[in-house]
Amino acid sequence: LVTLQNVRSDIANHLHQDVSTTLNNINVLSHIAKLKADKDIVRSKELIDEISGKSYNMMMSMDEILWSIDPVNDTMEKTLVRIFEFARTLETSYDTSIDIMVHEKVKQLRLNMKLRHNFFLVCKAVLQDLAQHAANKNILVDIDLVWSRIVLKVLRTGDESNESKENLQALRERLQQNAGMLNASLAFEVGKRDTSIVLSIPVK
């Protein structure tokens, strides 16, 4: 009961921070766009586009949190299905190819709500970032269970990446933070035409 209460508190705090920050940003941008509406139409349209993007991201974030706490989705298989759905969306949005292999042992795992949710967020962050940059991309994902650890292997191959060193460093830092929350180990390697990420997450 204490563990469940802690998970609920974490989710509530996360949702409150996201909603509060995003709504505050939208409020400020809306005020500026209103002031620019008559004097600078181009800038006003840019601000409206930014508001639209932030609103969409907020909707997605809330949807993910509400999905994760719904008892109906309380299985690893449901989480994996959601990862596949997200991958298909990225393929359409960024004209990329994402192949995901999940070993049978992973499908049978029974993870707590927080670990499943964090695992999904890590997968989402990696796929989103790698799909968004570089042309003619192929992303290979392998999810396995080795000695009571989920091993997530992600390899992006294709033409030379146009992703900046700053973006890759930012991704590395985000993954290091996520790895810390999951007590996981991270290997992050960048080549001229490929990027390799291996995350090993303890499940017991």
Secondary structure, 3 states (H helix, E strand, C coil): CHHHHHHHHHHHHHHHHHHHHHHHHHHHHHHHHHHHCCCCHHHHHHHHHHHHHHHHHHHHHHHHHHHHHCHHHCCHHHHHHHHHHHHHHHHHHHCCEEEEEECHHHHCCCCCHHHHHHHHHHHHHHHHHHHHCCCCEEEEEEEEECCCEEEEEEEEEECCCCCCHHHHHHHHHHHHHHHHHCCCEEEEEECCCCEEEEEEEECC
